[in-house]
Every structure is written in C-alpha cells, then in structure tokens.
Amino acid sequence: MNAVRSPMAEMLARQMLPATTFVASAGVRGGERDPFVDAVLAEEGLSLGERHPRTLDDLEDDYFDLIVTLSPEAHHTALEFTRSLAVDVEYWPMPDPTDVGGTREQIIAAYREVRERLKARIGGRFAAPEAKNGTD
C-alpha cells in the first residue's frame, strides 16, 4: 500500500544514492500514511514531507532500470507489470512491521529494524565497486 516499507526505502535511497539516481516508490493498492514511518525516518534526519502513499498508476513515468519489491504481492505484481519490458526486478523480503503488536516501544522497534535492514540492503546493493572491495 506504499505506506511503510516502500516509502521508507525511497527516502533512505534518496539520502544514500547520488542525486542523479531517480528513485520512486509505489504500492499495489492505495494506503494511508503511517506515523511510525515518520518517526523512524525523523531519527535519521529524514522526512516524507508532503509525500503520501502512491500506487503504480500514480507514477509519472513507467521506465525503470530496476524495480525492487519488498513484499510477495508487490513482487508478483512487478513481474506481471514488467513481463514485456527490459527491466530487472529484485525481491528484497522485508518483514511487515504493522504485524507487530505490543507497546509503542515494541512497535517502533519493529519499524527501526525494517529501516536498518533497508539501509543495509541499499548500501550493499548500490555501494560503489571501490567501497565493496574495500579499495580506493
């Protein structure tokens, strides 16, 4: 629903990748903005600003070099969407922190875990070759 994992990944990627890299996130269905996402992004100095959840139909462009999916449903939809397109699709399974109950601290810890996993995946996947090899 483009409310939790995907917008979090979008903001982290925008922070971590060169400004020349086009990054957009979209969901299979529409959703509502999640205040826990705002909270864990704020801890990183990031903000969604006025951004609200989007669907694939809301995207202005449908040309991508790579689509990263974070849930099984999104992965299936992306594979169908790109069946006749020359685009890579990668699946990065991420837990859904909205499934976690308990205290506010337990819930926010689940969101932080997703944020940290996304940072690690983005950094590992898109690090410059020199950084990956540990050489200058």
C-alpha positions in Angstrom: 0.0 0.0 0.0 3.1 2.2 -0.3 2.7 3.3 3.3 5.5 1.7 5.3 8.4 -0.3 3.7 8.5 1.3 0.2 8.4 5.0 1.2 11.0 4.3 3.9 13.2 2.7 1.2 12.6 5.6 -1.1 13.7 8.2 1.4 16.7 6.2 2.5 17.8 5.6 -1.1 17.4 9.3 -1.9 19.7 10.0 1.1 22.3 7.3 0.3 22.4 7.4 -3.6 23.7 10.1 -5.9 21.1 12.9 -6.6 21.2 11.8 -10.3 19.6 8.5 -9.4 15.8 8.5 -10.0 14.1 6.9 -7.1 10.3 6.4 -6.7 8.1 4.1 -4.7 4.6 2.9 -5.3 2.3 0.3 -3.9 -0.1 -2.3 -5.4 -3.0 -0.6 -3.7 -3.5 2.8 -2.1 -2.9 3.2 1.6 -2.7 5.8 4.4 0.4 7.5 5.7 1.9 5.7 8.7 3.0 7.9 11.6 5.6 5.3 12.8 7.4 5.7 9.4 7.6 9.4 10.0 9.0 8.7 13.5 11.8 6.3 12.4 12.7 8.5 9.4 12.9 11.6 11.7 15.5 9.7 13.8 17.7 9.6 10.6 17.0 13.3 9.9 14.6 12.4 7.0 11.1 13.3 6.3 8.4 12.3 3.9 7.4 15.9 3.7 4.1 16.2 1.9 4.5 12.8 0.2 1.6 10.5 0.5 1.2 6.8 -0.5 1.0 6.2 -4.2 0.0 3.4 -6.5 1.8 2.3 -9.7 -0.9 4.2 -11.7 0.2 7.4 -9.8 3.8 7.3 -11.1 4.5 9.8 -13.8 7.0 7.5 -15.6 7.0 3.8 -16.1 10.5 3.5 -17.3 12.9 2.0 -14.8 16.2 0.1 -14.9 15.4 -1.7 -11.7 12.4 -2.4 -9.6 12.9 -3.6 -6.1 10.0 -5.2 -4.4 9.7 -5.7 -0.6 6.6 -8.0 -0.3 5.5 -11.1 -2.1 2.4 -9.4 -3.5 4.4 -6.4 -4.8 6.9 -8.8 -6.3 4.2 -10.8 -8.2 2.7 -7.5 -9.5 6.1 -6.2 -10.6 6.8 -9.4 -12.5 3.4 -9.1 -14.3 4.0 -5.4 -14.9 7.4 -5.9 -16.5 6.6 -9.1 -18.5 7.2 -7.3 -21.8 9.7 -4.7 -20.5 13.5 -4.9 -20.3 13.8 -4.1 -16.6 15.3 -6.1 -13.7 13.2 -7.0 -10.8 14.7 -7.8 -7.4 12.9 -9.1 -4.4 14.2 -8.0 -1.0 11.9 -9.7 1.5 11.2 -7.3 4.4 9.1 -8.0 7.4 5.9 -6.0 7.8 6.2 -4.0 11.0 2.5 -3.4 11.0 2.1 -7.0 12.1 3.8 -6.3 15.4 1.7 -5.5 18.4 2.5 -4.6 22.0 3.8 -1.4 23.5 4.7 1.7 21.4 8.4 0.9 22.0 7.9 -2.7 20.7 6.1 -1.4 17.6 8.7 1.3 16.9 11.5 -1.2 17.4 10.0 -3.3 14.5 9.9 -0.2 12.3 13.5 0.6 13.2 14.5 -3.0 12.3 13.0 -2.6 8.9 14.7 0.8 8.4 18.1 -0.7 9.3 17.6 -3.7 7.0 16.7 -1.4 4.2 19.8 0.7 4.8 22.0 -2.4 4.7 20.4 -3.7 1.5 20.6 -0.3 -0.2 24.2 0.2 0.8 25.2 -3.4 -0.1 23.4 -3.3 -3.5 24.4 0.2 -4.6 27.8 0.8 -3.0 30.5 1.9 -5.4 32.7 -1.0 -6.5 35.6 0.5 -4.6 33.6 0.6 -1.4 32.5 -3.0 -1.9 36.1 -4.2 -2.4 37.5 -2.1 0.3 39.9 -0.4 -2.1 40.3 3.2 -3.2 
